[in-house]
């Protein structure tokens, strides 16, 4: 884990907000040993791999790596550096 945010390299990431039919938001709580936002409640997502579309990143991260949930729709909100 790094104590200095300047030690973290820049990378492109995709982040998703998961809503259920009642518009409740699903969050994840990061492990206290996780390097970014340890112990904090966060949205889902992760690093965009080379050649990967951000939508594919969200599907990989949310459906396969983080929750096992199936994403019915992905609606873009924005792209921020």
N, C-alpha and C positions, 0 to 999 in steps of 0.2 A: 504494500500500500504506500502511496506517496503522500507526504505532508504538504507538498507544494503543488498547487494547481498548474504552475508553469512547467512541471515535469511531464504533464499529460500531452501527448501529441494530438494535433488537429486531425480529425477524420470526419467523414460524412456519415450521419446516422439517420435512421428513420424511427419515428416515435408515433405510437398509436394510442388513441383514447377509445376504450371499449365501453360501449353503452348497451344496456339491456333494453327490452321493449318498454320499460318504465322510465328510461333515460337515466338509470342509475349508473354511476361510473365504477368500473372495476380497476383497482390499483394493485400494485405489488409492493410488498415491503422488502427492501434490500437487506440482505444479510449484513450483520455488523462488521464483517470482515471484507465486504465488497469495496473495491477501490473508489467508486463514485457514489456519492450520496449514501454512505453506510448507515443502516438502520432507519432510512427514510422511506416514506410512501412515495411511489413513482409511477409514471405511465410505463407501458410496455414498449419495447423496441430494442434496437441495437445497431451495430456498425454495418453499413452497406458495403458488401464485398465488391471487389473490382468486377465490372461488367454486370452487376446486379441492379435491377430496377428497385427503387425504394418500396414499391408495393410488394415485390417478391421478398424483400428483407422483412417486412412486417409479417407476411405469411410464415416465413421460416421461423422468425423469432417467436411469434405468438402461438402459431399452430403446432410447431414441432418442438421448440426449445423451452418455452416458458409456461404454456398453459394446456395445450392439447385441444383448445377450443377451435372450432371452425369459424372463419370470418366470412359472413355472408356478403357484406359490402365494405369497400374501402372508399371513403370519400376524402379527397384531398383538402387540406386546410391551408397549407402554405409550405414554402421551402425557404429556410432561413440558414444563412451561413454560420 
